Amino acid sequence: MKFFYAFLILILSLVGVTGCSQQDQDPPKPILAAKAASEKHQYQFAVHPLHNPSRLFDVFNPLLEYLNQNIPEAEFTLEASRDYAVFDQKLIDQTVDFALPNPFQTLIAIEHNYRVIAKMGDDFNFKGIILVPKDSPIKTPKDLKGYSVSYPAPTALAGTILPQYYLQTHGLDINKDIKNVYVGSQESSIMSVYLGTTMAGATWPPPWEALSKERPELKEKLKVIWQTQSLPNNSVVAGKNVPVEISDKVQILLANLHTTAEGQKILNKMYLSKYEKADNSTYAPVKQFINQFQKTVRPLELHAHTENKTAKE
C-alpha cells in the first residue's frame, strides 16, 4: 500500500513538472493573433485584353504597384486573360475582385453583382477607328464589299462594335457584304491590315498610337480612313465581396492619380490623362447604344467567335 501511494505521488509530481515546462515553451496567444492580423488580403485585378498579355503587364502593372504602395493592408495582383471570352467568363463567374472592363463588359459586370467605382477619362478618345493601307482603293464603306475586315473580338466595344455600327449605318451590310475576322487582340487587328491579310482593320486610338510608336513603319503604310462616335470610356469595377473601405481607397487613388508625378507616368503609358469617379448610372448611354446596335447590326453573344464566311477574301 505504501508503495502504491509513493508511486502515485511520483506520477503527480511528474505531471506537474511536465505541465510547467510545456506552459513555458508555448508562445503567448496574443503574438499569434498579431501575426495573423498583419497578413495582407489578396485582390485579383483583371484587365480586359486591351493589349496582348506582355504589353498589358507593361502598361498596367505600375498601376497595381502604386495601389500596393498606398494601400498597405491589401495586395493587388494583375490578371491578364487570353482573350475576350476568357475575361467575360471571369465577370460572369465573379472570380476576380476588381476588373477593368470595356463599357459593354461593364454592363455584364453590373448584371453579375459588380459595382462601378471609377472610369478612365478622355471619353472623346473612346471611339473606333478603321485602318486601310495608304495606297488602298477603298474610299467609302461600300467599297469594302466582298473583302475581309479584321477586329479584336466580337465584344470589343471601341475596336469592333462601334466600327461595325459605323459600317452598317454607312451603306454596308456587315452580315452579308464582308467577312468579319476576329483576330484576338487590338495589335493583331492592326497587323492584319499591315500584312495584307485583311483589306481593312478596326481598333481604337490608344493601341494604334502605342503600336505605331514602337513600329513607325505602320504609320508609313497605314492610315485612319474613318472614325466612329464616342462613348464613356472603360470602367473600374469592384466585386460584391470587396470591403467598401478598400474599394473607396482604390477609387480615391485612381481619381487623384493625375495629380502626382508618379501617377502621370503611369497614365502616360496608358495614353490617358486621368481616371474619374463613376458609378453604375455612368453607363446608361452605353446600354442605349448596345440596344440600338442589336436592333441595327447583330445580336451580341459573349462567346460568338464564329466568322461570317459568305464573302471572299
Buried (B, 14 or more C-beta within 10 A) or exposed (E): EEEEEEEEEEEEEEEEEEEEEEEEEEEEEEEEEEEEEEEEEEBBBBBBBBBBBEBBBEBBBBBBBBBBEEBEEBBBBBBBBEBBBBBBEBBEEBEBBBBBBBBBBBBBBBEBEBBBBBBBBBBEBBBBBBBBBEEBEBEEBEBBBEBBBBBBBBBBBBBBBBBBBBBBBEEBEBBEBBBBBBBBBBBBBBBBBBEEBBBBBBBBBBBBEBBBEEBEEBBEBBBEBBBBEBBBBBBBBBBEEBEEEBBEBBBBBBBEBBEEEEBEEBBEBBBBBBBBBBBBEBBEBBBEBBEEBEEEBBEBEBEBBEEBEEBEE
